[in-house]
Amino acid sequence: QESLIEIFGRVALTGEAARFEQHSPPLDRYYDIVAFGWGRGRFAAVFTDVTEQRRAGEQLRLQGAALEAAANAIVITDHEGRITWANPAFTQLTGWSLDEVRGLSPRILKSGQHDPSFYEELWRTILSGQVWHGELVNRRKDGSFYYEEQTITPVRGPGRGETTHFVGVKVDVSERRAAREG
């Protein structure tokens, strides 16, 4: 990897611009640097501090990895209830892959064992901005039923604006329920 002096020297000699990112350990800051020729044998450089953007990106990568690795099934829908994302635990629980369900409604999991008022109450709760928590029977892709405990949390837009998405966290409680009833 070239040092700053080598890069700046090359730019000064050739006049060819260079762009790169550099970390400053003493300052613990990251900089996007653009160096360009400024007359014969000279150069200018513009340093842009990108530390916060880089840290935000790292935080987003960490959060994404955590959601992917979570043991509980997680599904995210848009405001209209269309699935935008689901983690591998969702696929393991339901048998549906993200590619199969993206753009669909979680209604594909409906078992038919709850009356319409159950779902009306669920929607009334989350559309009012409240968290819904409950137990329900759902159907896997293969048609088998399972009991799940689910929490659905509304996600608001910037500045606590309108609800833009809903996050559902699902836990299979079939074995626990069978042990309780058996």
CYANA upper distance limits for C-alpha pairs under 8 A (distance plus 0.5 A):
  2 GLU  CA      6 GLU  CA      6.41
  2 GLU  CA      7 ILE  CA      6.86
  3 SER  CA      7 ILE  CA      6.82
  4 LEU  CA      8 PHE  CA      6.49
  5 ILE  CA      9 GLY  CA      6.33
  6 GLU  CA     10 ARG  CA      6.62
  7 ILE  CA     11 VAL  CA      6.77
  7 ILE  CA     18 ALA  CA      8.03
  8 PHE  CA     12 ALA  CA      6.60
  8 PHE  CA     35 ALA  CA      7.41
  8 PHE  CA     43 PHE  CA      7.61
  9 GLY  CA     13 LEU  CA      6.62
 10 ARG  CA     14 THR  CA      6.42
 10 ARG  CA     15 GLY  CA      8.23
 10 ARG  CA     16 GLU  CA      8.22
 11 VAL  CA     15 GLY  CA      5.50
 11 VAL  CA     16 GLU  CA      5.77
 11 VAL  CA     17 ALA  CA      6.51
 11 VAL  CA     18 ALA  CA      7.45
 11 VAL  CA     35 ALA  CA      7.35
 11 VAL  CA     36 PHE  CA      6.60
 11 VAL  CA     37 GLY  CA      6.32
 11 VAL  CA     42 ARG  CA      8.43
 11 VAL  CA     43 PHE  CA      6.94
 12 ALA  CA     16 GLU  CA      8.40
 12 ALA  CA     36 PHE  CA      8.11
 12 ALA  CA     37 GLY  CA      6.06
 12 ALA  CA     38 TRP  CA      7.97
 12 ALA  CA     40 ARG  CA      7.64
 12 ALA  CA     41 GLY  CA      5.14
 12 ALA  CA     42 ARG  CA      5.14
 12 ALA  CA     43 PHE  CA      5.46
 13 LEU  CA     40 ARG  CA      7.85
 13 LEU  CA     41 GLY  CA      5.72
 13 LEU  CA     42 ARG  CA      7.95
 14 THR  CA     37 GLY  CA      7.98
 14 THR  CA     41 GLY  CA      8.45
 15 GLY  CA     36 PHE  CA      6.85
 15 GLY  CA     37 GLY  CA      4.58
 15 GLY  CA     38 TRP  CA      7.79
 15 GLY  CA     39 GLY  CA      8.21
 15 GLY  CA     40 ARG  CA      8.07
 15 GLY  CA     41 GLY  CA      8.31
 15 GLY  CA     43 PHE  CA      7.96
 16 GLU  CA     36 PHE  CA      6.84
 16 GLU  CA     37 GLY  CA      6.84
 17 ALA  CA     34 VAL  CA      7.70
 17 ALA  CA     35 ALA  CA      6.04
 17 ALA  CA     36 PHE  CA      4.72
 17 ALA  CA     37 GLY  CA      7.00
 18 ALA  CA     34 VAL  CA      6.29
 18 ALA  CA     35 ALA  CA      5.76
 18 ALA  CA     36 PHE  CA      7.01
 19 ARG  CA     32 ASP  CA      7.79
 19 ARG  CA     33 ILE  CA      6.10
 19 ARG  CA     34 VAL  CA      4.96
 19 ARG  CA     35 ALA  CA      6.91
 20 PHE  CA     32 ASP  CA      6.41
 20 PHE  CA     33 ILE  CA      5.95
 20 PHE  CA     34 VAL  CA      7.27
 21 GLU  CA     30 TYR  CA      7.45
 21 GLU  CA     31 TYR  CA      6.03
 21 GLU  CA     32 ASP  CA      4.98
 21 GLU  CA     33 ILE  CA      6.42
 22 GLN  CA     30 TYR  CA      6.23
 22 GLN  CA     31 TYR  CA      5.77
 22 GLN  CA     32 ASP  CA      7.06
 22 GLN  CA     33 ILE  CA      7.75
 23 HIS  CA     28 ASP  CA      7.41
 23 HIS  CA     29 ARG  CA      6.32
 23 HIS  CA     30 TYR  CA      4.93
 23 HIS  CA     31 TYR  CA      6.80
 24 SER  CA     28 ASP  CA      5.95
 24 SER  CA     29 ARG  CA      5.89
 24 SER  CA     30 TYR  CA      6.79
 24 SER  CA     31 TYR  CA      8.32
 25 PRO  CA     29 ARG  CA      7.51
 29 ARG  CA     49 ASP  CA      7.55
 29 ARG  CA     50 VAL  CA      8.18
 29 ARG  CA     51 THR  CA      5.92
 30 TYR  CA     49 ASP  CA      6.45
 30 TYR  CA     50 VAL  CA      6.02
 30 TYR  CA     51 THR  CA      5.25
 30 TYR  CA     54 ARG  CA      8.18
 31 TYR  CA     47 PHE  CA      6.45
 31 TYR  CA     48 THR  CA      5.83
 31 TYR  CA     49 ASP  CA      5.06
 31 TYR  CA     50 VAL  CA      5.88
 31 TYR  CA     51 THR  CA      7.43
 32 ASP  CA     47 PHE  CA      6.35
 32 ASP  CA     48 THR  CA      5.61
 32 ASP  CA     49 ASP  CA      6.97
 32 ASP  CA     50 VAL  CA      6.85
 33 ILE  CA     45 ALA  CA      7.17
 33 ILE  CA     46 VAL  CA      6.15
 33 ILE  CA     47 PHE  CA      5.17
 33 ILE  CA     48 THR  CA      6.88
 34 VAL  CA     45 ALA  CA      5.99
 34 VAL  CA     46 VAL  CA      5.78
 34 VAL  CA     47 PHE  CA      7.26
 35 ALA  CA     43 PHE  CA      7.18
 35 ALA  CA     44 ALA  CA      6.11
 35 ALA  CA     45 ALA  CA      4.62
 35 ALA  CA     46 VAL  CA      6.96
 36 PHE  CA     43 PHE  CA      5.97
 36 PHE  CA     44 ALA  CA      6.08
 36 PHE  CA     45 ALA  CA      6.91
 37 GLY  CA     41 GLY  CA      8.21
 37 GLY  CA     42 ARG  CA      6.47
 37 GLY  CA     43 PHE  CA      4.78
 37 GLY  CA     44 ALA  CA      6.92
 38 TRP  CA     42 ARG  CA      5.55
 38 TRP  CA     43 PHE  CA      4.96
 38 TRP  CA     44 ALA  CA      6.49
 39 GLY  CA     43 PHE  CA      7.61
 50 VAL  CA     54 ARG  CA      6.56
 51 THR  CA     55 ARG  CA      6.60
 52 GLU  CA     56 ALA  CA      6.50
 53 GLN  CA     57 GLY  CA      6.60
 54 ARG  CA     58 GLU  CA      6.70
 55 ARG  CA     59 GLN  CA      6.59
 56 ALA  CA     60 LEU  CA      6.67
 57 GLY  CA     61 ARG  CA      6.68
 58 GLU  CA     62 LEU  CA      6.67
 59 GLN  CA     63 GLN  CA      6.64
 60 LEU  CA     64 GLY  CA      6.52
 61 ARG  CA     65 ALA  CA      6.60
 62 LEU  CA     66 ALA  CA      6.62
 63 GLN  CA     67 LEU  CA      6.72
 64 GLY  CA     68 GLU  CA      6.70
 65 ALA  CA     69 ALA  CA      6.59
 66 ALA  CA     70 ALA  CA      6.40
 67 LEU  CA     74 ILE  CA      7.94
 67 LEU  CA     87 ASN  CA      7.17
 68 GLU  CA     87 ASN  CA      5.64
 68 GLU  CA     88 PRO  CA      6.87
 68 GLU  CA     89 ALA  CA      8.45
 69 ALA  CA     87 ASN  CA      8.25
 69 ALA  CA     88 PRO  CA      8.13
 69 ALA  CA     89 ALA  CA      8.47
 70 ALA  CA     74 ILE  CA      8.44
 70 ALA  CA     87 ASN  CA      8.31
 70 ALA  CA     89 ALA  CA      7.59
 71 ALA  CA     89 ALA  CA      6.55
 72 ASN  CA     89 ALA  CA      6.44
 72 ASN  CA     90 PHE  CA      7.98
 72 ASN  CA    169 VAL  CA      7.00
 72 ASN  CA    170 LYS  CA      6.44
 72 ASN  CA    171 VAL  CA      6.20
 73 ALA  CA     86 ALA  CA      8.05
 73 ALA  CA     87 ASN  CA      6.88
 73 ALA  CA     88 PRO  CA      7.82
 73 ALA  CA     89 ALA  CA      4.98
 73 ALA  CA     90 PHE  CA      4.61
 73 ALA  CA     91 THR  CA      8.25
 73 ALA  CA     93 LEU  CA      7.40
 73 ALA  CA    169 VAL  CA      6.22
 73 ALA  CA    170 LYS  CA      5.45
 73 ALA  CA    171 VAL  CA      7.04
 74 ILE  CA     86 ALA  CA      6.11
 74 ILE  CA     87 ASN  CA      6.16
 74 ILE  CA     89 ALA  CA      7.63
 74 ILE  CA     90 PHE  CA      6.45
 74 ILE  CA    167 VAL  CA      7.51
 74 ILE  CA    168 GLY  CA      6.12
 74 ILE  CA    169 VAL  CA      5.13
 74 ILE  CA    170 LYS  CA      6.77
 75 VAL  CA     83 ILE  CA      7.50
 75 VAL  CA     84 THR  CA      8.31
 75 VAL  CA     85 TRP  CA      6.30
 75 VAL  CA     86 ALA  CA      4.77
 75 VAL  CA     87 ASN  CA      7.23
 75 VAL  CA     90 PHE  CA      7.46
 75 VAL  CA    167 VAL  CA      6.38
 75 VAL  CA    168 GLY  CA      5.64
 75 VAL  CA    169 VAL  CA      7.14
 76 ILE  CA     83 ILE  CA      6.33
 76 ILE  CA     84 THR  CA      6.19
 76 ILE  CA     85 TRP  CA      5.64
 76 ILE  CA     86 ALA  CA      6.73
 76 ILE  CA    165 HIS  CA      7.31
 76 ILE  CA    166 PHE  CA      6.16
 76 ILE  CA    167 VAL  CA      5.07
 76 ILE  CA    168 GLY  CA      6.74
 77 THR  CA     81 GLY  CA      5.54
 77 THR  CA     82 ARG  CA      5.48
 77 THR  CA     83 ILE  CA      4.66
 77 THR  CA     84 THR  CA      5.69
 77 THR  CA     85 TRP  CA      7.50
 77 THR  CA    165 HIS  CA      6.00
 77 THR  CA    166 PHE  CA      5.75
 77 THR  CA    167 VAL  CA      7.09
 78 ASP  CA     82 ARG  CA      5.91
 78 ASP  CA     83 ILE  CA      7.04
 78 ASP  CA     84 THR  CA      7.02
 78 ASP  CA    164 THR  CA      6.55
 78 ASP  CA    165 HIS  CA      4.77
 78 ASP  CA    166 PHE  CA      6.84
 79 HIS  CA    163 THR  CA      7.09
 79 HIS  CA    164 THR  CA      5.54
 79 HIS  CA    165 HIS  CA      5.36
 79 HIS  CA    166 PHE  CA      7.27
 81 GLY  CA    105 SER  CA      6.20
 81 GLY  CA    106 PRO  CA      7.78
 81 GLY  CA    165 HIS  CA      8.39
 81 GLY  CA    166 PHE  CA      8.07
 82 ARG  CA    102 ARG  CA      7.77
 82 ARG  CA    103 GLY  CA      5.47
 82 ARG  CA    104 LEU  CA      5.59
 82 ARG  CA    105 SER  CA      5.22
 82 ARG  CA    106 PRO  CA      7.81
 83 ILE  CA    101 VAL  CA      6.98
 83 ILE  CA    102 ARG  CA      5.52
 83 ILE  CA    103 GLY  CA      5.59
 83 ILE  CA    104 LEU  CA      6.04
 83 ILE  CA    105 SER  CA      6.42
 83 ILE  CA    106 PRO  CA      7.39
 84 THR  CA    102 ARG  CA      5.86
 84 THR  CA    103 GLY  CA      6.70
 85 TRP  CA     98 LEU  CA      6.96
 85 TRP  CA    102 ARG  CA      7.11
 86 ALA  CA     90 PHE  CA      6.54
 86 ALA  CA     91 THR  CA      8.16
 86 ALA  CA     97 SER  CA      8.48
 86 ALA  CA     98 LEU  CA      6.18
 87 ASN  CA     91 THR  CA      7.42
 87 ASN  CA     98 LEU  CA      7.98
 88 PRO  CA     92 GLN  CA      6.76
 88 PRO  CA     97 SER  CA      8.26
 89 ALA  CA     93 LEU  CA      6.57
 90 PHE  CA     94 THR  CA      6.44
 90 PHE  CA     95 GLY  CA      8.19
 90 PHE  CA     96 TRP  CA      7.98
 90 PHE  CA     97 SER  CA      8.29
 90 PHE  CA    170 LYS  CA      8.37
 91 THR  CA     95 GLY  CA      5.43
 91 THR  CA     96 TRP  CA      5.49
 91 THR  CA     97 SER  CA      5.57
 91 THR  CA     98 LEU  CA      7.73
 92 GLN  CA     96 TRP  CA      8.31
 93 LEU  CA    140 ARG  CA      7.99
 93 LEU  CA    172 ASP  CA      7.76
 94 THR  CA    109 LEU  CA      8.25
 94 THR  CA    139 ARG  CA      7.88
 94 THR  CA    140 ARG  CA      5.04
 94 THR  CA    141 LYS  CA      6.61
 95 GLY  CA    140 ARG  CA      6.41
 95 GLY  CA    141 LYS  CA      5.69
 95 GLY  CA    142 ASP  CA      7.59
 96 TRP  CA    100 GLU  CA      6.74
 96 TRP  CA    101 VAL  CA      7.15
 96 TRP  CA    140 ARG  CA      8.11
 96 TRP  CA    141 LYS  CA      6.50
 97 SER  CA    101 VAL  CA      6.96
 98 LEU  CA    102 ARG  CA      6.17
101 VAL  CA    105 SER  CA      8.12
104 LEU  CA    108 ILE  CA      8.16
106 PRO  CA    110 LYS  CA      8.07
108 ILE  CA    139 ARG  CA      8.48
109 LEU  CA    138 ASN  CA      5.79
109 LEU  CA    139 ARG  CA      5.42
109 LEU  CA    140 ARG  CA      6.80
109 LEU  CA    141 LYS  CA      8.17
110 LYS  CA    137 VAL  CA      8.12
110 LYS  CA    138 ASN  CA      5.69
110 LYS  CA    139 ARG  CA      6.37
111 SER  CA    137 VAL  CA      6.63
111 SER  CA    138 ASN  CA      5.24
111 SER  CA    139 ARG  CA      5.48
111 SER  CA    145 PHE  CA      7.45
113 GLN  CA    137 VAL  CA      7.27
114 HIS  CA    118 PHE  CA      6.71
114 HIS  CA    119 TYR  CA      8.24
114 HIS  CA    136 LEU  CA      8.30
114 HIS  CA    137 VAL  CA      8.31
115 ASP  CA    119 TYR  CA      7.85
116 PRO  CA    120 GLU  CA      6.65
117 SER  CA    121 GLU  CA      6.57
118 PHE  CA    122 LEU  CA      6.88
119 TYR  CA    123 TRP  CA      6.63
120 GLU  CA    124 ARG  CA      6.48
121 GLU  CA    125 THR  CA      6.61
122 LEU  CA    126 ILE  CA      6.94
122 LEU  CA    132 TRP  CA      6.89
123 TRP  CA    127 LEU  CA      6.30
124 ARG  CA    128 SER  CA      6.67
125 THR  CA    129 GLY  CA      7.32
125 THR  CA    130 GLN  CA      5.93
125 THR  CA    131 VAL  CA      7.32
125 THR  CA    132 TRP  CA      6.66
126 ILE  CA    130 GLN  CA      5.54
126 ILE  CA    131 VAL  CA      6.39
126 ILE  CA    132 TRP  CA      6.72
126 ILE  CA    152 ILE  CA      7.72
126 ILE  CA    153 THR  CA      7.48
126 ILE  CA    154 PRO  CA      6.57
127 LEU  CA    154 PRO  CA      8.15
127 LEU  CA    163 THR  CA      8.22
129 GLY  CA    154 PRO  CA      6.31
129 GLY  CA    163 THR  CA      7.57
130 GLN  CA    153 THR  CA      7.61
130 GLN  CA    154 PRO  CA      7.36
131 VAL  CA    151 THR  CA      7.48
131 VAL  CA    152 ILE  CA      6.24
131 VAL  CA    153 THR  CA      5.26
131 VAL  CA    154 PRO  CA      7.12
132 TRP  CA    150 GLN  CA      8.46
132 TRP  CA    151 THR  CA      6.12
132 TRP  CA    152 ILE  CA      5.68
132 TRP  CA    153 THR  CA      7.21
133 HIS  CA    149 GLU  CA      7.93
133 HIS  CA    150 GLN  CA      6.19
133 HIS  CA    151 THR  CA      4.88
133 HIS  CA    152 ILE  CA      6.98
134 GLY  CA    149 GLU  CA      6.20
134 GLY  CA    150 GLN  CA      6.09
134 GLY  CA    151 THR  CA      7.19
135 GLU  CA    147 TYR  CA      7.48
135 GLU  CA    148 GLU  CA      6.08
135 GLU  CA    149 GLU  CA      4.81
135 GLU  CA    150 GLN  CA      6.65
136 LEU  CA    147 TYR  CA      6.24
136 LEU  CA    148 GLU  CA      6.06
136 LEU  CA    149 GLU  CA      7.04
136 LEU  CA    150 GLN  CA      8.22
137 VAL  CA    145 PHE  CA      7.06
137 VAL  CA    146 TYR  CA      6.12
137 VAL  CA    147 TYR  CA      5.03
137 VAL  CA    148 GLU  CA      6.77
138 ASN  CA    145 PHE  CA      6.13
138 ASN  CA    146 TYR  CA      6.07
138 ASN  CA    147 TYR  CA      6.88
138 ASN  CA    148 GLU  CA      7.68
139 ARG  CA    143 GLY  CA      6.10
139 ARG  CA    144 SER  CA      6.05
139 ARG  CA    145 PHE  CA      4.97
139 ARG  CA    146 TYR  CA      6.84
140 ARG  CA    144 SER  CA      5.89
140 ARG  CA    145 PHE  CA      6.72
140 ARG  CA    146 TYR  CA      7.97
146 TYR  CA    172 ASP  CA      7.49
146 TYR  CA    173 VAL  CA      8.21
146 TYR  CA    174 SER  CA      6.18
147 TYR  CA    172 ASP  CA      6.44
147 TYR  CA    173 VAL  CA      5.92
147 TYR  CA    174 SER  CA      5.26
147 TYR  CA    177 ARG  CA      8.15
148 GLU  CA    170 LYS  CA      6.70
148 GLU  CA    171 VAL  CA      5.82
148 GLU  CA    172 ASP  CA      4.98
148 GLU  CA    173 VAL  CA      5.67
148 GLU  CA    174 SER  CA      7.36
149 GLU  CA    170 LYS  CA      6.29
149 GLU  CA    171 VAL  CA      5.69
149 GLU  CA    172 ASP  CA      7.04
149 GLU  CA    173 VAL  CA      6.93
150 GLN  CA    168 GLY  CA      7.06
150 GLN  CA    169 VAL  CA      6.03
150 GLN  CA    170 LYS  CA      5.02
150 GLN  CA    171 VAL  CA      6.88
151 THR  CA    167 VAL  CA      8.46
151 THR  CA    168 GLY  CA      6.08
151 THR  CA    169 VAL  CA      5.81
151 THR  CA    170 LYS  CA      7.26
152 ILE  CA    166 PHE  CA      6.88
152 ILE  CA    167 VAL  CA      5.96
152 ILE  CA    168 GLY  CA      4.81
152 ILE  CA    169 VAL  CA      7.01
153 THR  CA    166 PHE  CA      6.02
153 THR  CA    167 VAL  CA      5.69
153 THR  CA    168 GLY  CA      6.98
154 PRO  CA    163 THR  CA      6.59
154 PRO  CA    164 THR  CA      8.11
154 PRO  CA    165 HIS  CA      6.53
154 PRO  CA    166 PHE  CA      5.00
154 PRO  CA    167 VAL  CA      7.00
155 VAL  CA    163 THR  CA      5.95
155 VAL  CA    164 THR  CA      6.41
155 VAL  CA    165 HIS  CA      5.58
155 VAL  CA    166 PHE  CA      6.13
155 VAL  CA    167 VAL  CA      7.70
156 ARG  CA    160 ARG  CA      5.92
156 ARG  CA    161 GLY  CA      6.06
156 ARG  CA    162 GLU  CA      5.91
156 ARG  CA    163 THR  CA      4.64
156 ARG  CA    164 THR  CA      6.04
156 ARG  CA    165 HIS  CA      7.59
157 GLY  CA    161 GLY  CA      5.36
157 GLY  CA    162 GLU  CA      6.19
157 GLY  CA    163 THR  CA      6.60
157 GLY  CA    164 THR  CA      6.33
173 VAL  CA    177 ARG  CA      6.48
174 SER  CA    178 ALA  CA      6.58
175 GLU  CA    179 ALA  CA      6.63
176 ARG  CA    180 ARG  CA      6.69
177 ARG  CA    181 GLU  CA      6.62
178 ALA  CA    182 GLY  CA      6.13
